[in-house]
């Protein structure tokens, strides 16, 4: 087996803040943002949970900061003198940051639940996250009435918490269908979830006997959305079922046409006798190349 090289030194180090050199200056809009304030409140209440990431500066005693510029600024503001750090072997901040998985909504829910189970008061959690106590109570019951399959589908997604309010108004099978639609569209906003709720048939609601209500929409508008969504879903399923075969055929045809057009004699003949067909062939080759490049760009790092 080929040994895997560790990306960090095995032991964390405690560094003085004046030994850490930031690689960029925080913009004023970041310092004034809600996210900055929440992190500052969290650091003040429970300290730094995720250590800073630094790399040794060659030929100097200082360390260059790869990740944690906001935390470092907050620690300095709060008057701290030192902090724990991970020492990386790679001095590329981009290489490190692109491999960081930020906390998803469902993961945050489980974190809050575990903290409450261990006896952390709701008030302290609210102060640490810089939110109202009511928000902590809502996050604690975030998954009540949500199907386990939906939790699995959305566990790594940054879903607007209000979207779960719409989901729990649906039956489990419809919840799964809606979660899959949200993933396919890459849209996890509350507005999209409410639109899907408005397009849900009455029989697919958790309480089918109670007429659904969506703010800003009349019963006629919701009925029209139901019909349109049903038609759109059928078209989407049909497209999804044939997409793999269609792409395979396109790639095979594109490869053949690319070799055909790449032959100078054939290309010269078609340009002189059938220029319109030659342009169509080139359009097919370009379409296949674009599809492949888009597909490659969407792969996870």
Helices and strands as residue ranges (DSSP letters): E 13-16, G 17-19, E 20-21, H 28-31, H 34-46, E 52-56, E 63-67, H 69-78, E 82-88, H 93-97, H 105-117, H 122-129, H 133-140, H 148-154, H 161-167, H 172-185, H 190-198, G 202-204, H 219-262, H 264-273, H 275-297
